[in-house]
Amino acid sequence: MRTARRRAARRARRGARAAARPRAPARHRAAGAVEEPIAQRLAGLTEEEQERELLRLVRDQAALVLGYAPDELDVSGALTQLGLDSLTALELRNRLAGATGLRLPTTVVFDQPTGPVLAAYLRRELALEAASTGNTGNTANDPAASSSLAVEDTFTGLFRQSCDLGLYEEGGRW
């Protein structure tokens, strides 16, 4: 009987500790909720609107990672100046990868140090992804339609683009 009371008391203490334990902040719980894929939101927008939308995405995700309200965060400067370190940069990279569906390098936040530069990088990567999957539907508003964005980032792709621009003759000597 005595051991049964002890067990009951232990269970009660455990339950009280679990109830007193703080829950994950709402910013972590709501972060996974994305209304629609970013590629669909960008489909009918001009280049400037796409840049603004992606900058808004970077700002919102950085605010979630750093614990700020999105409206009080300015990502036009260096992201590391806002308090991003290696772990929060990885979390931001994971959130951006989840929101965009892209495979982003681990160091993307340090390689693209400001919000606008990171947004432009995401736009280029989304354009390349759309070009590689063939989802270029509307060429007037599609970021992949721009020849500067749809360039393959390989030696062959760069050579092909330089030939298209008339900088080198195909098959000729340099």
Summary of the structure (lengths in Angstrom):
residues: 174
radius of gyration: 23.5
end to end distance: 93.2
largest distance: 94.9
contacts: 436
relative contact order: 0.10
helix: 61%
strand: 1%
